Amino acid sequence: MLKPLLLASFTLLTACQLLPGGGPAEYQRQAWEQRQPGCQGEACPLVNVDTLHFPGEPVLDRLIERRLLEMTRLHADDPLPDSLRGYARQFLREAEPEHTSYLQAQVREQHGGLIVIELSSYLYAGGAHGLPGRGFIIYERSGDRELQLADLLLPGQEEAFWQLAAEAHQRWLVEKGHAEDKEFVAFWQFQPTRNIALLSDQVLLKYDVYSIAPYASGHPELVIPKDALRGVLKPKYL
């Protein structure tokens, strides 16, 4: 679960890395927590937000907020809240004791003119445990746009990419001690994921809970080294 923050809202200037040819990508951390009005005690519902503001990247700012808001929906066709503050008000109006919602955006890496943002969420609305979520944004500064997998791959290489991911899954099974467990392998089979991060030395695939492993396994991570992606990724992303 994401770590709670202090009740007071604050904005923190964060250290930046230099981007080749682009200068520093300055950003600020913006964190705040809101509890249900009039409620007292440890069981009070709360919304905890820990996000980012890029003064020179308004498109990325809007993208981060939208992606965090999308993570608040229980169903894909639920209406999207108008803002994070608006979401907090709505959630707290309807929340019952102990209901909590955490939303977080962090800079995972900056390299080669790209900013990689990792998104996290955790929603508890009753039951045995809450529902965590993860996601990534690969943002290309020169084009003011989010890169999708199709933007990263050479033409016709999607099948080859997922074959490399399947091989990474086999390595993960061995590493976690599941490779010889026939029931586990048969039930928790490999599948693609939308959560892909292009890092400086590898491609990282992160999976939602209950996708390729049980809840107790958290968010499984598969790694494809960039050396294995030659002829699959576009050269400029290698």
N, C-alpha and C positions, 0 to 999 in steps of 0.2 A: 504494500500500500504506500502511496505517496506520503511523505512526511509533512505534517501540519506546520503551518507558519504562525508567527505571532499575530495577534489580533489586529494590531495597528497596520494600516496600509503604508507601503513605502515604495520608493523607486530607488534602485541601486544601479549605479554605473558599473558595467562589467568590463573586465579586461578584454581586449580584442586581439585577434591574430591578424597578421598582415596577409593580404591576398596578393598574389603575383600581379603586378601591373595595375592593381586597383586601389592600393592604399588600404588603410584600416577600415573594416566593416564595423562601425561603432553601433553598439546596442545597449539598451538598458533593461534591467530586470524590473518588472512591475508585479508586485505580489500583494494580495489582500485577502482577507477572510471576512465573511459576513455570516452572522448567526441569526436565527429566527427571532424577530423582534418580540420583546417581552418575556422570552424564555430564559430561565436560569437553571444552572446545573450541568453536569457532564453529558446528559442525554440530549442536549439541545441540538436540533438539526443545524447544519452549517454547509456553506459553500466556500471552498478554498481554491484560489486561483493564483498561479505562479507563471506569468507569461513574459513575453519579450516585446520591446519596442525598438525598431530600427529607424532612427530619425531620417536616414537617407534612402530608405527603401519602403515607401508607402504601400507598394503592391504586396510586398512580403508581409507587412503588418496586417493588411486586410486578409491575406491568405491564412496566416496563423490563427486569427480570430475565427474565421469561418471554419477551419478544420477542427478547432477546439469545440465550437458549437455543434458541429456534426457529431462529435463524440458524446454529446449529451443525449442524443436521441436513442430511445429504446427500440424504435422501429424505423426502417429506412424512409417510410412515407410520413413520419411525424413532421409537423411544421418546424422550421428552424427558428430559434429565438433571435430577436433583433440585435442583441449584444450580450456580452458576458454579464454585465450588470443586470440587464433585463432577465437573463436566465436565472441569476441568483434570486431575484425577487420572486419570480414564478415558482422556482423550486421550493423556496422557503414558505410560500403561501400554502402549498399543498403537502409539505413534508410532515411526517410523523416523528416521534422521538427516536433518536439515534440515526435517522437518515442523514447521509453525508454525501457530498460530491466534491471530488478533487480534480482539478484540471491543471496541466503543467506543460510548458514548452521550454525546451533547453537547446542551446547550440551544441550539437554533437561534434561538428568539425567545420572548418573552413579550409578550402584548398582549391587551387586552380580556378579561381573565380566563382566557386560554388559555395553556398552556405547550406549545410545539412542540419535541419531542425528535427529533434525527436519530440514527439507528442505523447503525453501519458494522461490517462484518466482512471478514476476509480469511483464507482457509484455503488453505494449501499442503500437499498430501499427495502430492507427486510430479508428474512431468510437466513440460511446457514452462513453465507458469505457474500461479499460484494462482487461486482463485475468490473474487472480491470480492462483497459483498452490501451493500445499502442499504435503509433503511426509515425511516418517520416514525411518531411518535405525536402526535396532536393531543389534548391533555388539557384538559378543561373542569373547572376547579376547583370551580365552584359545584355541579356534579352528581357530582363524583368519578367521572368516566367518560371513556373514550376516544371521540372523535367519529369516525364513519365518513363516507364521502362522502354517504350517504343522509341523515345528520343535518344536513349543511350545505346541501343543495339544497332549493329549493322543490318542492312536489309536481309530478311530471310533467316535471322539467327535466333528467333525466339525459342524454337524447339531446342536448339543447342544450349541456350541459356538454362532452360528448365531441366535439361539432362544433367548439367553441371550442378544445379541445385539439388537434384535427386541424389547425386553422388555425395554432396555435402550432407544430406540427410542420413545416408548410410554411415558416414563418419560420426555423425551426432549419435546415432543409435549405439555404435560401438563405445563411444566416449561415455555415454550415460548408462552403459551396462544393459541395454535393452535388445541388443542384436540377436541374442540367443533365446529371447522370450517370444515364442511363436504366437502366443495369444496377443501380446502387445503389438507385435509387428503386423499381425493380420487386422487388428481393430484400428490402430492409429497409423493409417497409411499416409504416405507423402502426398502433398497437394501444393499448388501454388499459393502465394500470399501477395497481398497488395503492399505490404510493409517492407519496402526495399530502400536501403541507404547506400549511396555510392560514397565510400570512404576513400582516404588517400591511398591505402594499400590493399583494399579488399571491398567486396560487395557483401553487405550484411542483410540477411533476411530474418525478420522477426515475425513470430506467429502469435495469433490470439490464443487465449486459453481454450481448451477443448477442441483445438483444430488438429494438431498432430500428436497431442499428449494430454493426459488428464490435468485437471485444475491444479493439482499439487505440483506439477512441473513448471508452473508459471508460464512465461513467454519464451518458448524455445527459440534459440538463435542459430541459424545456419550461416556459415562463412564460405565464400568463394574467393580465393586469392586472385588478385588481378592478373598474375602471370598465366593463370588458367583461362583467362577471358580474352586473350589475344586472338583476333579473328572473330570475336563475338561482340565485344564492345567497340564502339567507334574509337579510333586512335586518339582523338583529343581527350577522351575520358580515361585513357590509360596513363 
